[in-house]
């Protein structure tokens, strides 16, 4: 556990981690301060940060299990101590860490007698388990247990659909939120005329990321939500056929790329891969998912093409342009 004394700055706004500890593999704790703030600002920031920490950060979970030998969710299997429902609940508790987009497949293949834990799960390369000792099932007889798993990345809480699945698959309620709890408190100091505040933030995570990383990601997500208001004057909104159509703010994307295309003969762009361009992981994953592997592939896409990609934002285009111009 790391704990530091709180020192209040009387000049610039600063944040600091004053306490950090690991209670278990699936429970991290961090305590942070932000100061000095004017009266009322601490509550404004604290409420927004708590909501962003609990609702805006993505996590990875097992969302479906499949086995052709299971007749229904509430059945029991000879040679397995737990019921099918208990096994599904144990799978729900497994904490995963990844940066994947979309869905991935995983498998459990175990032979009894013995205990089946999270370390028996065969995962794709992009996913890892936070705690390999998490219990799944107890096999009391020499039987084979084979279960197919579906892994997804999302945010919030995913509730399973209430309908029957005839292919032997069963949905699992998914708690994607990596932040288990977040609290904020306020300490006031100074006289009535110059009263200032210190914001204290407490964050508990499930071990898939640290409280510090959660704080950074929640802050970035809040910034992304407010950026459109900074460009409000540049955007044109018009009503057509009783529907709102939004015109993207103009960026000289084509003009600037035209200059870059003139240099195609000088640079073998098709041999420069995007993973050499120092792109942020989220932008890199979006491009790879759309089969954009080289700078040449990237230059052959328009601004409109890029904006059609899932999880892609207008700010990402600005960042890509800056990186391309450096290249």
Secondary structure, DSSP 4 states (H G I P E B T S, - for coil): -EE------SSS-EEEEEEEEEEETTEEEEEEEEEEEETTHHHHHHHHHHHHHHHS-EEEEEEEEE-TT--STT---TTBSS-HHHHHHHHHT--EEE---SEEEEEEEEESSEEEEGGGEE--TTEEES-TT-EEEEE-SS-EEEEEEEEEEEESEEPPPSS--TTSEEE--EE--SEEEEEEEEEEES-STT-EEEEEEEEEE-SSS-HHHHHHHHHHHHHHHHHHHHTGGG-EEEEETTEEEEEPPP--HHHHHHHHHTTTTTS-GGGSBGGGTT--HHHHHHHHHTT--BHHHHHTS-HHHHHTSTT--HHHHHHHHHHHHH-
